[in-house]
Amino acid sequence: MSDPTHEGADFAKARRGRNIAIALGLVVFVILVFVVTIVRLGASVVDRF
């Protein structure tokens, strides 16, 4: 295993980039699930009235 206290700046920068990419991917996934849920429920709500 690598020791994070002794890694170079390049490794830290690469890890930060991966963390940001994972976070953005997770946010996009959550927004997509939210939008699909609203669209599916929206059709049912409109039919009630």
MDTraj code that builds the backbone (N, CA, C; nanometers):
import mdtraj as md
import numpy as np

residues = "MET SER ASP PRO THR HIS GLU GLY ALA ASP PHE ALA LYS ALA ARG ARG GLY ARG ASN ILE ALA ILE ALA LEU GLY LEU VAL VAL PHE VAL ILE LEU VAL PHE VAL VAL THR ILE VAL ARG LEU GLY ALA SER VAL VAL ASP ARG PHE".split()
xyz = np.array([
    [0.0841, -0.1185, 0.0000],
    [0.0000, 0.0000, 0.0000],
    [0.0884, 0.1246, 0.0000],
    [0.0370, 0.2292, -0.0587],
    [0.1137, 0.3531, -0.0586],
    [0.0839, 0.4334, 0.0676],
    [0.1819, 0.5080, 0.1083],
    [0.1686, 0.5917, 0.2269],
    [0.1292, 0.7326, 0.1815],
    [0.0081, 0.7784, 0.2123],
    [-0.0360, 0.9091, 0.1623],
    [0.0462, 1.0257, 0.2158],
    [0.1181, 1.0062, 0.3257],
    [0.1977, 1.1165, 0.3785],
    [0.3279, 1.1352, 0.3011],
    [0.3670, 1.0353, 0.2205],
    [0.4928, 1.0437, 0.1470],
    [0.4720, 1.0380, -0.0043],
    [0.3558, 1.0698, -0.0531],
    [0.3348, 1.0664, -0.1973],
    [0.3612, 1.2044, -0.2564],
    [0.3888, 1.2060, -0.3837],
    [0.4229, 1.3307, -0.4494],
    [0.3005, 1.4147, -0.4823],
    [0.3273, 1.5347, -0.5271],
    [0.2196, 1.6271, -0.5615],
    [0.1396, 1.5760, -0.6812],
    [0.2075, 1.5066, -0.7720],
    [0.1375, 1.4535, -0.8901],
    [0.0323, 1.3500, -0.8498],
    [0.0677, 1.2652, -0.7553],
    [-0.0271, 1.1634, -0.7097],
    [-0.1452, 1.2273, -0.6371],
    [-0.1177, 1.3276, -0.5558],
    [-0.2248, 1.3958, -0.4832],
    [-0.3186, 1.4668, -0.5807],
    [-0.2610, 1.5286, -0.6836],
    [-0.3423, 1.5978, -0.7839],
    [-0.4282, 1.4981, -0.8615],
    [-0.3705, 1.3834, -0.8970],
    [-0.4454, 1.2807, -0.9698],
    [-0.5589, 1.2253, -0.8842],
    [-0.5307, 1.2024, -0.7550],
    [-0.6344, 1.1513, -0.6654],
    [-0.7472, 1.2524, -0.6501],
    [-0.7121, 1.3790, -0.6377],
    [-0.8140, 1.4842, -0.6265],
    [-0.9002, 1.4892, -0.7524],
    [-0.8375, 1.4740, -0.8676],
    [-0.9130, 1.4732, -0.9934],
    [-1.0099, 1.3564, -1.0004],
    [-0.9640, 1.2394, -0.9565],
    [-1.0537, 1.1230, -0.9555],
    [-1.1691, 1.1437, -0.8585],
    [-1.1394, 1.1998, -0.7417],
    [-1.2455, 1.2240, -0.6436],
    [-1.3497, 1.3212, -0.6974],
    [-1.3051, 1.4243, -0.7654],
    [-1.3985, 1.5217, -0.8235],
    [-1.4826, 1.4554, -0.9329],
    [-1.4190, 1.3727, -1.0157],
    [-1.4920, 1.3044, -1.1225],
    [-1.5973, 1.2091, -1.0646],
    [-1.5639, 1.1372, -0.9600],
    [-1.6590, 1.0459, -0.8958],
    [-1.7742, 1.1249, -0.8343],
    [-1.7421, 1.2363, -0.7691],
    [-1.8465, 1.3190, -0.7080],
    [-1.9403, 1.3747, -0.8141],
    [-1.8870, 1.4238, -0.9240],
    [-1.9719, 1.4768, -1.0313],
    [-2.0588, 1.3669, -1.0922],
    [-2.0012, 1.2491, -1.1098],
    [-2.0792, 1.1376, -1.1626],
    [-2.1935, 1.1005, -1.0698],
    [-2.1675, 1.1023, -0.9410],
    [-2.2716, 1.0704, -0.8436],
    [-2.3818, 1.1765, -0.8454],
    [-2.3440, 1.3025, -0.8540],
    [-2.4419, 1.4108, -0.8590],
    [-2.5282, 1.3994, -0.9853],
    [-2.4665, 1.3707, -1.0982],
    [-2.5421, 1.3545, -1.2231],
    [-2.6384, 1.2376, -1.2115],
    [-2.5949, 1.1276, -1.1508],
    [-2.6820, 1.0114, -1.1340],
    [-2.8022, 1.0449, -1.0459],
    [-2.7784, 1.1147, -0.9354],
    [-2.8878, 1.1514, -0.8446],
    [-2.9867, 1.2439, -0.9155],
    [-2.9358, 1.3406, -0.9909],
    [-3.0247, 1.4320, -1.0645],
    [-3.1050, 1.3551, -1.1686],
    [-3.0417, 1.2614, -1.2376],
    [-3.1116, 1.1815, -1.3381],
    [-3.2232, 1.0990, -1.2748],
    [-3.1965, 1.0347, -1.1621],
    [-3.2993, 0.9565, -1.0935],
    [-3.4133, 1.0479, -1.0479],
    [-3.3800, 1.1663, -0.9971],
    [-3.4817, 1.2617, -0.9532],
    [-3.5704, 1.3047, -1.0699],
    [-3.5093, 1.3386, -1.1825],
    [-3.5857, 1.3839, -1.2989],
    [-3.6755, 1.2728, -1.3511],
    [-3.6229, 1.1520, -1.3606],
    [-3.7045, 1.0401, -1.4094],
    [-3.8209, 1.0150, -1.3145],
    [-3.7980, 1.0241, -1.1848],
    [-3.9043, 1.0039, -1.0865],
    [-4.0118, 1.1114, -1.1004],
    [-3.9710, 1.2360, -1.1141],
    [-4.0670, 1.3454, -1.1288],
    [-4.1474, 1.3292, -1.2573],
    [-4.0824, 1.2910, -1.3645],
    [-4.1536, 1.2728, -1.4926],
    [-4.2552, 1.1600, -1.4812],
    [-4.2153, 1.0490, -1.4197],
    [-4.3079, 0.9358, -1.4067],
    [-4.4237, 0.9692, -1.3127],
    [-4.3958, 1.0346, -1.2021],
    [-4.5020, 1.0712, -1.1089],
    [-4.5869, 1.1846, -1.1642],
    [-4.5253, 1.2728, -1.2410],
    [-4.5982, 1.3849, -1.2987],
    [-4.7118, 1.3393, -1.3877],
    [-4.6908, 1.2354, -1.4646],
    [-4.7956, 1.1841, -1.5516],
    [-4.9117, 1.1311, -1.4682],
    [-4.8839, 1.0680, -1.3568],
    [-4.9893, 1.0146, -1.2711],
    [-5.0658, 1.1267, -1.2021],
    [-4.9971, 1.2314, -1.1613],
    [-5.0616, 1.3431, -1.0935],
    [-5.1540, 1.4162, -1.1883],
    [-5.1143, 1.4330, -1.3114],
    [-5.1973, 1.5031, -1.4116],
    [-5.3235, 1.4230, -1.4384],
    [-5.3150, 1.2907, -1.4427],
    [-5.4303, 1.2063, -1.4702],
    [-5.5338, 1.2120, -1.3584],
    [-5.4942, 1.2434, -1.2359],
    [-5.5881, 1.2480, -1.1239],
    [-5.6845, 1.3650, -1.1342],
    [-5.6404, 1.4753, -1.1934],
    [-5.7231, 1.5955, -1.1957],
    [-5.7953, 1.6124, -1.3222],
])
top = md.Topology()
chain = top.add_chain()
for i, resn in enumerate(residues, 1):
    res = top.add_residue(resn, chain, resSeq=i)
    for name in ("N", "CA", "C"):
        top.add_atom(name, md.element.get_by_symbol(name[0]), res)
traj = md.Trajectory(xyz[None], top)
